[in-house]
Amino acid sequence: MDLSQRKAEFSLAYLHAVSTVAGFAIYERRVDDESVDCGVAKKGGNGTAKSPRLEVQLKCTHRDVLHEDGVHFPLKRKNYDDLRETELHVPKILVVLLVPEEIKDWLAHSDEEMCLRHCAWWMSLAGADDRAGIETPTVILPKTQRFNPAALQDIMERVGQREHL
């Protein structure tokens, strides 16, 4: 696989691990035509929306994009526009995974643990500014929005309550 394919697969593995620990299923889209790589599904639930769903655009980078105020990630115009839609039945989020520059450092394991390096951040772009004329808008994912099992559980709870992300 080339580097881009490895990043795509590793980000999917990260999402799968986070979703599994959080207690949710993931489903993959065959065609990524609306900036959605896969979705997260919750069975049942006690919110106003039963069996909530969340769609996810995954990105993975090894570049130096982590700054004091968050992850600065340049996003293709199509992805940016697709993710800022507000009239959706299933909400979408962007998840950006940072990995070490060397592929051999992405994963460490021993008899006691398996460690995926580094981590991911998430954000909803629903309702974001148009940023007309900017071909590759840079989005800033806040450092406070780490994408981990607790965060995903909170996101899915909010989706089940039909709250804005």
Secondary structure as UniProt FT lines:
FT   HELIX           3..22
FT   STRAND          25..28
FT   STRAND          38..41
FT   STRAND          53..61
FT   STRAND          66..67
FT   TURN            68..69
FT   STRAND          70..74
FT   HELIX           77..83
FT   STRAND          92..98
FT   HELIX           103..105
FT   STRAND          107..109
FT   STRAND          114..116
FT   STRAND          120..123
FT   TURN            126..127
FT   TURN            132..133
FT   STRAND          138..142
FT   TURN            143..144
FT   HELIX           149..160
FT   TURN            161..162
//
